[in-house]
Amino acid sequence: MVSDENPAPGVPTTDRVKDIFSLIAPSYDLFNILSSFGIDRLWRRTTVRLARPDHKSVMLDLAAGTGDLTMAFARLGKPASILSTDFVPEMLEVGKPKAAAYRGPTKIAFEVVDAQDLPFDDARFDIVTIGFGVRNLPDRAANFREAHRVLKPGGRYVILEFSRPPMPIVRWFYHLYLRIVIPNLGGLLTGDKPSFQYLNDSIRAFPAQLALASELHTAGFRKVNWHNLTFGVVAVHIAEV
Ligand SMILES: C[S@@+](CC[C@H](N)C(=O)[O-])C[C@H]1O[C@@H](n2cnc3c(N)ncnc32)[C@H](O)[C@@H]1O
């Protein structure tokens, strides 16, 4: 059992995750662009395509942070509505001007919500998404149960997350990159190297594609598949109710 006072490297706890994201909120977008060389935009666009929203889709974005996945859906997928949620208000504040500048058909709203305990009725949404958020949840199983509960029959939970490149040589370079670049770049931008050390550790501690799919099946999703992007550095899991 890991206590909140002294969690093991890479293990998310509510206090640790809230502290990190409230601190790095103002630099988060810049860090994302620099650390992924802008490829994160491509990952988000591909996630929209794989999620297949239509103009009637009612969507929920969990752990939405500064709103980049929410906005990719609004711009490219044009669903009827997206509720963009996170449990760190400072992250959502960075996303609000992006939604204010948006000129399109999708209604975008924001709400402070814990992704492990959703304050919504059963079967309310067509698509639930989470981008680079699942890794930060202390109770992933609770989140999967809740996503399943609030989805309509036939609805989809779409998870964009760092994963495990199947090719050993890619994995080796990727882990080297995580160990050296992420903490140093993050430390440079925010002065808070330990937070980025946690991000590095949490990526390495996260289950690989098949193990995550199996957790989703256990939570009750009837059909689960995944798509590797950039050699499996990230994967998009699609779990159907
Ligand atoms: C790496 S950021 C991802 C933000 C955004 N989805 C993206 O694609 O850039 C992770 C986000 O998860 C949020 N988060 C972590 N645990 C959460 C929880 N239990 N409930 C809601 N949000 C959570 C953090 O506050 C943070 O904004």
The ligand as a Gaussian input file, in Angstrom:
#p B3LYP/6-31G(d) Opt

LIG

0 1
 C       -1.191000      15.065000     -18.946000
 S       -2.628000      16.028000     -18.636000
 C       -3.595000      15.721000     -20.066000
 C       -4.454000      16.895000     -20.465000
 C       -5.190000      16.779000     -21.791000
 N       -6.166000      15.711000     -21.793000
 C       -4.251000      16.599000     -22.957000
 O       -4.514000      15.730000     -23.795000
 O       -3.303000      17.370000     -23.071000
 C       -3.403000      15.047000     -17.405000
 C       -4.618000      15.746000     -16.797000
 O       -5.307000      14.773000     -16.000000
 C       -5.897000      15.478000     -14.937000
 N       -6.309000      14.501000     -13.923000
 C       -5.524000      13.642000     -13.247000
 N       -6.239000      12.905000     -12.394000
 C       -7.529000      13.301000     -12.557000
 C       -8.755000      12.900000     -11.959000
 N       -8.798000      11.951000     -11.011000
 N       -9.883000      13.485000     -12.377000
 C       -9.859000      14.451000     -13.320000
 N       -8.724000      14.895000     -13.903000
 C       -7.579000      14.318000     -13.522000
 C       -4.816000      16.434000     -14.502000
 O       -5.314000      17.474000     -13.708000
 C       -4.294000      16.894000     -15.870000
 O       -4.950000      18.051000     -16.293000

